[in-house]
Amino acid sequence: MRNLCIVLMLASCVSTSSRADGFDGQDNNDTYRQCVAKSARSTASMLAFQVMQNACLKLYRQSSALSDAEKGYYACLLRNLLGVNNDIHAQMAAKACGEPR
């Protein structure tokens, strides 16, 4: 039951605009490094960290090639994987964000 509540709560975050999170389409190496450092500090799950690191890469080094929907997907991953400490919950959180479009 708890897992269902987590999935439903995370799914509601998917529609949040990526622009509200500060992803304005500009590639920024300093912000990328801060994003990766925050990701590393926030989780004990290697899977969650790897997914978050990829999301940081997409949002801060390759953002000019992303659509708004893709930015929203990667922003969702970063928000929802914070504090995740095992691979099962990381998979659930990533699944709740859907697929990149």
N, C-alpha and C positions, 0 to 999 in steps of 0.2 A: 504494500500500500504506500509506503514511504517513497519507494522508487517511482511509482506512478505520479505522486504529487510533485516530485522533483522534475520529472519529464514534462508535466503539464506547465509547471512554472517556467521552465527554460523555454518551452515552445512559445510562450507568450512574449518572450524577449526578442524573438526572431524578427519581428516586424519593426523594431526600433531603428530609426534612421542612423546610418553610419556618420552622417555629418554632425549629429549631436555629440558624437564621441570625439570630434576633432580630426577626423580623417578627411582632409580637404584636397587630396589629390597631389600633394607635394611630397616628393621623396626626401627623406630626412634621416641621415645616418645616426645622428645623436639620439633622436627619438627612438630609432630602431634599437640601439644598444640599451636604452632605458627600458624599453618594452621587453627585451629578452631578459634583462636582469630582474625585472619585476616578475616575469614568468618563472624564472628559476627559483626565486625566493618563495613563490606562492604555492608550490606543489612538491610533493614527494613522488609523484607518478612520472616516470620517464615518458610514457605515452602522452600524458597531458602536456608535459614540457615540450616535447617535439611538435605537437600540434600547435601549441601557442607560439613556439619559435617560428614555425612556418607562417602563421598568421601575421606575426610581426614583420617578417620578411615581405609578405605580400602587401601589407598596409603601408609600410614605411620605406621600402626600397623599390617596390614595383607597382605602386599605387596608380601611376599614370595610365597603366594598361588595364585597370580594373573598372568594371561597371559599378554603379551605385549598389546594385544587388549583391555583387561579389564583395564589395567593401562591407556591406551589412552582415554578410555571412562570416567574414573573418573577424569583424568586431564582436559578433555574437560569440564566437569561439573564445575570444580573449575574456569577455565578461563572464562566461559560464564555466570556464575551466579554472578560474582563480580558486584556490583552496582545495581543489580536487586532489585526493591523496591515494587513489588506487585506479588501476586501469579500467575496471568495470564502470565506475562512475565517470571516468573520462570518456569512454565510449558512449555512454548514455547522454552526457552533456553535448558531445559533438553531434550525435544523431539528432538531438533536439533542435540544433541549428539548421538542419536540413542539408542540402547540397549546394555547392557554389553554382551560380547560374551563368 
